[in-house]
Amino acid sequence: MQRPAFARWLAQTNDVTQIFLSAGQRPDLINMAGGLPDPAVWPVAELSAFAASAVSDHPTETLGYGPIEGLPALRDALAARFSTPELTLTRANILITTGGMQALDLIGKVLLEEGSLIAAQTPAYLGALDAWRPHAPRYRTMRLEDPDFAPATAFAGAQFAYTVPNFSNPTGRLVGLDSRRAMVAAAETTGTWLVEDDPYGALYYDGAPLPRMLTLSGVGQTGTYAGPVVYLGTLSKELAPGFRIGWIIAAPEMIAALTAAKQGADMCTSGLCQQIALKAFESGLTDRILPDILSLYRSRRDALGDAMASHLAAHLDWQVPVGGMFFWATAKDPALDTDRLLRQALKHGVCITPSSVFDPHGEDRRSIRINFTLNAPERLAEGIRRLANAIEATLAQTD
Ligand SMILES: Cc1ncc(COP(=O)(O)O)c(C=O)c1O
């Protein structure tokens, strides 16, 4: 019998992602693979109270369909929160999305056609690659740390450039001020949309935050922002991912295009979750809980760094991240294939993410991403001991 067919792009998903998802079900496994927050940081009592009053005080907004662009009051609150002396934002610059993931998906819908070119900071966020895969784009990889990196050359001919300047997922790397300025200038001169994906922008453990590219792009402009930066924010890392509240800040013409795409995706983001998000901002909850989140995650970053220094230094190189949720470690020995390491790691009871899934071309098998926010220090240390054994086993197999 002839089988009904699926779209061609489905054949290109990789089996590492499948392994990784099924591993999440094993209770014996130390999961250092995902980018998950510790549930202990969620302010459950306050959020429960916000949820109850949101429904009783705003039944129409929480239980009915809402505007596609999002609740006007939440859009105004975000416009005020992200405006600076150099950057004027209004409601017309803001679209509320169902998590940052939907923002990536909508960008793909309004900008990509089959074969379109994306200039992507590489290694790149797996979720972005997943969101854009159905459009079959081509990628030009950008290594921002490369001293020869020339943004205008990299952006030329691309539909958009994509970067995570604050503590990239997966590398945890911080893009410096000069590179930020250079990318904004290149976006303006080449006429390229510059997607600044910023879920980790609040998670600075050392030093003062660098200016957003969105803010840098506002300098010298008058009136409502109309520049090329498309900024993506989310409540997932600062409050809780279950709300699925994200936002896009961009020129009004871009917001209008994305709104047309959102109409065909989900009509509107949950009104209940938007009301809770609005209350979380207005009451100062997000700002109040941030210092505790930072001190918890800073101490875990340090605990993981110590454990890695004790057990992994013979085999891997890394830099300690100054923010975010991840270490990125690269094998000293090119024979250490990290797709194979993942399989050994699972046998040893620990899960990490191999670099192949973050490479738009799927070829990089030299590095791993290790998360430090989910597990307590003792569990992080045990996970690293298991990983060290898994590395030895992988190398023994190679010989
Ligand atoms: C770089 C990056 N972008 C976007 C997202 C999407 O986050 P969410 O959909 O939870 O807002 C994540 C989540 O881990 C991420 O790391």
The ligand as a MOL file (V3000), in Angstrom:
LIG
                    3D

  0  0  0     0  0            999 V3000
M  V30 BEGIN CTAB
M  V30 COUNTS 16 16 0 0 0
M  V30 BEGIN ATOM
M  V30 1 C 18.7860 31.4060 22.8550 0
M  V30 2 C 17.3800 31.0620 23.1870 0
M  V30 3 N 16.3900 31.6470 22.5000 0
M  V30 4 C 15.1030 31.3890 22.7670 0
M  V30 5 C 14.7510 30.5090 23.7600 0
M  V30 6 C 13.2750 30.2260 23.9360 0
M  V30 7 O 12.8200 30.3690 25.2010 0
M  V30 8 P 11.2720 30.4050 25.5700 0
M  V30 9 O 10.4870 29.8780 24.4140 0
M  V30 10 O 11.1380 29.5610 26.7680 0
M  V30 11 O 10.9520 31.8450 25.8130 0
M  V30 12 C 15.7460 29.8700 24.5210 0
M  V30 13 C 15.4050 28.8910 25.5650 0
M  V30 14 O 16.2070 28.2120 26.1300 0
M  V30 15 C 17.1020 30.1600 24.2240 0
M  V30 16 O 18.1130 29.6030 24.8950 0
M  V30 END ATOM
M  V30 BEGIN BOND
M  V30 1 1 1 2
M  V30 2 1 2 3
M  V30 3 2 2 15
M  V30 4 2 3 4
M  V30 5 1 4 5
M  V30 6 1 5 6
M  V30 7 2 5 12
M  V30 8 1 6 7
M  V30 9 1 7 8
M  V30 10 2 8 9
M  V30 11 1 8 10
M  V30 12 1 8 11
M  V30 13 1 12 13
M  V30 14 1 12 15
M  V30 15 2 13 14
M  V30 16 1 15 16
M  V30 END BOND
M  V30 END CTAB
M  END
